[in-house]
């Protein structure tokens, strides 16, 4: 079998921003063509929000304000569902031979990964906006100022960016789209072990420790505080540190895996 090799280092390269923009458009087009995945990324969190609001909400919060409590958690759940497809898309790229073709081109080695991540960020921000609109229709009543909305959206975007890079790394670490989907699905359970659906104080003592020391809880508490005026305390700083730390680790991991598998430096 003939091994494909990269072009000489002297070959001219297109500007990095142009290359990344091309791969973002490529991933965005794939998303449009795979409308079912985008639809499910919106429908599943929305169905969960309706389920918890109308089926369990009366028992959890008899005053009828449960929807205001649960929407911040549903926002992160939506982001997780949407980002999970990145693992499958990256694995498909690595197993269908398209990366071998990209290796013959004078482009940055990780541009394809960046394209997947940026397209996922844009796609998931749009899906999150749809979930918020549904929340407003079923009774979500935030009292945030414009600045607080901006801060909340910024934190959501940072979380989406971090978790999408994690899913990209998972896609590189697995050998098939099915395995990538399975491993990625494990991360989608984290919001259930947090304050997304019920206060941490209502859980068993041993579970409270777990919920308080994982990244999702401070992120949700910060978003909830920004949108509904509940106390934030140290959650804001902890949430940002978690997101930045996960993002940095995921980028390093994904870049190393990509260069190892694609044979590029």
C-alpha positions as CSV (number, residue, x, y, z in Angstrom):
1,X,0.0,0.0,0.0
2,X,1.3,3.4,-0.9
3,X,1.6,5.8,2.0
4,X,0.4,9.4,1.5
5,X,2.9,12.0,2.6
6,X,2.5,15.7,3.3
7,X,3.7,18.4,0.9
8,X,7.2,19.9,1.5
9,X,7.3,22.6,4.2
10,X,8.2,25.1,1.5
11,X,4.7,24.7,-0.2
12,X,2.7,27.9,0.2
13,X,-0.1,27.9,2.8
14,X,-3.4,29.7,2.7
15,X,-4.0,32.1,5.6
16,X,-5.0,30.2,8.7
17,X,-8.2,32.2,9.1
18,X,-9.3,31.3,5.6
19,X,-8.5,27.6,6.0
20,X,-10.4,27.5,9.3
21,X,-13.3,29.4,7.8
22,X,-13.5,26.8,5.0
23,X,-13.6,23.9,7.5
24,X,-16.3,25.8,9.5
25,X,-18.4,26.1,6.4
26,X,-17.8,22.4,5.7
27,X,-19.0,21.3,9.1
28,X,-21.9,23.7,9.0
29,X,-23.1,22.2,5.7
30,X,-22.8,18.7,7.2
31,X,-25.0,20.0,10.1
32,X,-27.6,21.3,7.7
33,X,-27.7,18.1,5.8
34,X,-28.0,16.1,9.0
35,X,-31.1,18.0,10.2
36,X,-32.3,15.1,12.3
37,X,-29.3,15.4,14.7
38,X,-29.9,19.2,15.1
39,X,-33.6,18.6,15.6
40,X,-32.9,16.0,18.3
41,X,-30.4,18.3,20.0
42,X,-33.3,20.7,20.5
43,X,-36.2,18.3,21.0
44,X,-34.7,16.1,23.7
45,X,-33.9,19.0,26.1
46,X,-37.2,20.6,25.3
47,X,-39.1,17.3,26.0
48,X,-37.2,17.0,29.3
49,X,-38.1,20.5,30.2
50,X,-41.8,19.9,29.5
51,X,-41.6,16.6,31.4
52,X,-40.0,18.0,34.5
53,X,-42.2,21.1,34.4
54,X,-45.6,19.5,33.9
55,X,-45.2,16.0,35.3
56,X,-42.7,16.4,38.2
57,X,-42.8,20.2,38.7
58,X,-45.9,20.2,40.9
59,X,-44.4,17.7,43.3
60,X,-41.0,19.4,43.4
61,X,-42.2,23.0,43.6
62,X,-46.0,23.3,44.3
63,X,-45.8,27.1,43.9
64,X,-45.6,26.6,40.1
65,X,-42.2,28.3,39.7
66,X,-40.2,25.1,39.0
67,X,-39.8,26.1,35.3
68,X,-37.7,29.1,36.4
69,X,-35.5,26.8,38.4
70,X,-35.1,24.1,35.8
71,X,-34.4,26.1,32.6
72,X,-30.7,26.9,33.4
73,X,-30.1,23.2,33.8
74,X,-31.9,22.4,30.6
75,X,-29.7,25.0,28.8
76,X,-26.6,23.1,29.7
77,X,-28.3,19.8,28.9
78,X,-29.1,21.2,25.4
79,X,-25.4,22.2,25.0
80,X,-24.3,18.7,25.9
81,X,-26.7,17.0,23.5
82,X,-25.6,19.3,20.6
83,X,-21.9,19.0,21.3
84,X,-22.0,15.2,21.5
85,X,-22.4,14.9,17.7
86,X,-19.0,16.4,17.3
87,X,-17.4,13.1,18.6
88,X,-19.2,11.2,15.9
89,X,-18.3,13.6,13.1
90,X,-14.6,13.7,14.0
91,X,-14.5,9.9,14.2
92,X,-16.1,9.7,10.7
93,X,-13.4,12.0,9.3
94,X,-10.7,9.9,10.9
95,X,-12.1,6.6,9.6
96,X,-13.3,7.4,6.1
97,X,-9.9,8.5,4.6
98,X,-10.7,12.2,4.2
99,X,-7.8,13.1,6.6
100,X,-5.4,11.4,4.2
101,X,-6.5,13.7,1.5
102,X,-6.1,16.8,3.8
103,X,-2.6,15.7,4.6
104,X,-1.5,16.3,1.0
105,X,-2.6,19.9,1.3
106,X,-0.6,22.8,2.7
107,X,-3.0,23.5,5.6
108,X,-2.7,23.6,9.4
109,X,-2.9,20.1,10.8
110,X,-5.7,20.8,13.3
111,X,-7.8,23.1,11.1
112,X,-10.3,20.3,10.6
113,X,-10.8,20.0,14.3
114,X,-11.2,23.8,14.8
115,X,-13.8,23.8,12.0
116,X,-15.8,21.1,13.8
117,X,-15.6,22.9,17.1
118,X,-16.6,26.4,15.8
119,X,-19.5,25.0,13.7
120,X,-20.7,23.1,16.8
121,X,-20.5,26.3,18.9
122,X,-22.6,28.3,16.5
123,X,-25.1,25.4,16.0
124,X,-25.5,24.9,19.8
125,X,-25.9,28.6,20.5
126,X,-28.8,28.6,18.1
127,X,-30.3,25.4,19.6
128,X,-29.9,27.0,23.1
129,X,-31.8,30.1,22.0
130,X,-34.6,27.9,20.8
131,X,-34.8,26.1,24.1
132,X,-34.9,29.5,26.0
133,X,-37.8,30.6,23.7
134,X,-39.7,27.4,24.6
135,X,-38.9,28.0,28.3
136,X,-40.4,31.5,28.0
137,X,-43.5,30.1,26.4
138,X,-44.1,27.7,29.3
139,X,-43.5,30.2,32.0
140,X,-39.8,30.9,32.4
141,X,-39.6,34.5,33.7
142,X,-36.0,35.8,34.0
143,X,-35.3,39.2,35.5
144,X,-31.8,39.7,34.2
145,X,-30.4,42.9,32.9
146,X,-28.8,43.2,29.5
147,X,-25.4,42.9,31.1
148,X,-26.4,39.8,33.0
149,X,-27.8,38.2,29.9
150,X,-24.5,38.9,28.1
151,X,-22.6,37.3,31.0
152,X,-24.9,34.3,31.0
153,X,-24.6,33.8,27.2
154,X,-20.8,34.2,27.5
155,X,-20.6,31.5,30.1
156,X,-22.8,29.2,28.1
157,X,-20.6,29.8,25.0
158,X,-17.4,29.1,27.1
159,X,-19.0,25.8,28.4
160,X,-20.0,24.8,24.9
161,X,-16.5,25.5,23.6
162,X,-15.0,23.4,26.4
163,X,-17.3,20.4,26.1
164,X,-17.1,20.4,22.3
165,X,-13.3,20.1,22.4
166,X,-13.8,17.2,24.9
167,X,-16.1,15.5,22.5
168,X,-13.7,16.1,19.6
169,X,-10.9,14.4,21.6
170,X,-13.2,11.5,22.4
171,X,-13.9,11.2,18.7
172,X,-10.2,11.0,18.0
173,X,-9.6,8.5,20.9
174,X,-12.2,6.0,19.7
175,X,-12.1,3.8,16.6
176,X,-15.7,4.0,15.4
177,X,-18.6,6.5,15.3
178,X,-20.6,4.0,17.5
179,X,-17.9,3.9,20.2
180,X,-17.6,7.7,20.1
181,X,-21.3,8.1,20.6
182,X,-21.3,5.6,23.5
183,X,-18.4,7.2,25.4
184,X,-19.7,10.7,24.7
185,X,-23.1,9.7,26.1
186,X,-21.5,9.1,29.5
187,X,-20.8,12.9,29.8
188,X,-24.4,13.7,29.2
189,X,-25.3,12.3,32.7
190,X,-23.3,14.9,34.5
191,X,-26.1,17.5,34.6
192,X,-28.3,14.9,36.4
193,X,-25.7,14.8,39.2
194,X,-25.8,18.5,39.8
195,X,-28.3,21.2,40.9
196,X,-29.9,21.2,37.4
197,X,-33.2,19.6,38.5
198,X,-33.3,19.7,42.3
199,X,-31.3,21.5,45.0
200,X,-28.1,19.7,46.0
201,X,-29.3,20.0,49.7
202,X,-32.1,17.5,49.0
203,X,-29.7,14.7,48.1
204,X,-28.0,12.2,50.3
205,X,-24.8,13.5,52.1
206,X,-22.4,11.4,50.0
207,X,-24.0,12.5,46.8
208,X,-24.0,16.1,47.8
209,X,-20.2,16.1,47.9
210,X,-20.1,14.7,44.4
211,X,-22.5,17.2,43.1
212,X,-20.8,20.1,44.7
213,X,-17.3,19.2,43.4
214,X,-18.1,18.6,39.7
215,X,-18.0,21.3,37.1
216,X,-21.7,21.4,36.1
217,X,-23.1,22.6,39.4
218,X,-21.2,25.9,39.7
219,X,-21.9,26.6,36.0
220,X,-25.6,26.1,36.5
221,X,-25.7,28.1,39.7
222,X,-24.0,31.0,38.0
223,X,-26.4,31.0,35.0
224,X,-29.3,30.6,37.4
225,X,-28.1,33.5,39.5
226,X,-27.5,35.8,36.4
227,X,-30.9,35.1,34.9
228,X,-33.1,34.8,38.0
229,X,-31.3,36.8,40.7
230,X,-30.4,33.9,43.0
231,X,-27.1,34.2,45.0
232,X,-24.0,33.3,43.0
233,X,-21.3,33.6,45.6
234,X,-18.1,32.0,44.5
235,X,-19.8,29.9,41.8
236,X,-19.0,32.4,39.0
237,X,-15.2,32.3,39.5
238,X,-15.3,28.5,40.0
239,X,-17.4,28.0,36.9
240,X,-15.0,30.1,34.7
241,X,-12.0,28.2,36.1
242,X,-13.6,24.9,35.4
243,X,-14.4,25.8,31.8
244,X,-11.0,27.3,31.1
245,X,-9.2,24.3,32.6
246,X,-11.3,21.8,30.7
247,X,-10.9,23.7,27.5
248,X,-7.1,23.9,27.8
249,X,-6.8,20.2,28.7
250,X,-9.2,19.2,25.9
251,X,-7.3,21.2,23.3
252,X,-4.0,19.7,24.3
253,X,-5.4,16.2,24.3
254,X,-7.2,16.6,21.0
255,X,-4.3,18.2,19.2
256,X,-1.9,15.4,20.4
257,X,-4.3,12.7,19.4
258,X,-4.9,14.3,16.0
259,X,-1.2,14.6,15.2
260,X,-0.6,11.1,16.4
261,X,-3.4,9.6,14.2
262,X,-3.0,11.8,11.2
263,X,0.8,11.7,11.2
264,X,1.2,15.5,11.1
265,X,3.3,17.9,13.1
